[in-house]
Amino acid sequence: MRVSAGFPTLFAVSLLVGAPLASAAPPAPASSHPILGIWKLALPTLRCSETYRFRGDGTTLVTSAEEVSESEFSIPDKPSDKGFYKLEDRIVKDNGKKDCSGEIMQVGTRATNFVRFHPSGGLFLMCTDESMEACIGPFERVEGEEA
């Protein structure tokens, strides 16, 4: 996903060690999956925010500063025994403009991260592994809009 200020190493590492996705489009998530919908990540130190639209067809639309990109993602229907969902993502379109951290994402970039939802379902953290040691967030659900 996007590189955020204060976390460039976190995402750079996740992008380098990301597990490859199959060349075909990933399977769509279950229609009741908690990831589906619109999520916002506030980056107050950058005076910027990112918006993630996780769609039911297994694609994501992300806006970050001037950047607009689309990804294909896969995520299991159930979390692991540790409570994390493994999120695999591959950028398929990008407008070539800078994101909140001033970076330009490249089409084809892959990332593997681990998502942990708050019991309310209205927040999640995105982590480099199945621990709470290296995470960003919270991502907050945006209600009242369609993904």
Helices and strands as residue ranges (DSSP letters): H 8-16, E 37-43, G 44-46, E 48-54, E 59-64, E 67-74, E 85-94, E 110-117, E 123-127, E 135-142
